[in-house]
Amino acid sequence: MSTIRFLRTFVAVADHGSFAAAAEKVALTQAAVSLQMRSLEMELRRELFDRGGRVVALNAGGRELLPQARRMLALYDEMRMPPEAPDAMAGAVAVGAVVSVMGGLSHVVARMKREYPALDVRLVGAKSIELAAQVEAGELDAAMLVEGAGRLPGTLVWTPLYQEPLVAIAGRDSPGANAREALAANPFLRFDRGQRTGMQVERALRRAHLRVNEFLELNSIEALVELVRQQVGVTVVPLLQRARWLDDEALRILPLAVGGAPPVLRTIGMLERRDHARRHVTAAVREACSVLFGAPADRTAAAQA
């Protein structure tokens, strides 16, 4: 099974960025790692690395091989399990999430790990676009993220879980009786347009023909809301399921809907690979998150009021 060992080393090099770091990870010398990678290249009849300079980087062939190697190693590890193990809540799973979901997901996973001690779930936080790329590359088994536009590759599965309405949030004493007036009268605290949620906010503003006074742009929803509490300006963000903004006397939640139009909704769901070995584990995580984040009817009603 030398090829399996070589593939493990190859993935370690890809993950850690150098032969030296990979050698420590797989308990080999740097020379042994280099020899294994040369042997793997000979076996596959193609070069996998750009070896110029002091840093070893995957070339186009290496980047193409990486997700295939991860899938092969996952399948091999699944084959090595005892017959009774495939449906057991055990083993290693990597799950990603956007920041606004990570708190609830952490509680779900911590509870599962207490119930199933043999379960090893690694959580990774990142932007939706980054998480989607990591799932597609096989670096993550699944991720909780914001739904994107466009068609998914056939290797991925998307399951919507819940929706959050976009709302304007203004301070208690800031001018403006509604979203249009508040956005026109106060500095606008914008969510990062490089993220899916920021793109959706921009589309919602344009659709409703809402004018804003640009002031700053951040990639943290909670940081934006805290600045609103401090009367710095107003923002437009999703009404997070686990946030208590509706009960916060320092804030006013203003619907974006104009003329009785339905609210603009951000959809959160799970993206996962079809072929990963722990589908029953990610399904359990997905179901628990669906219960935890289940959208109460009064939240959408509040966004429309």
Summary of the structure (lengths in Angstrom):
residues: 305
radius of gyration: 23.4
end to end distance: 63.9
largest distance: 70.4
contacts: 957
relative contact order: 0.14
helix: 45%
strand: 23%
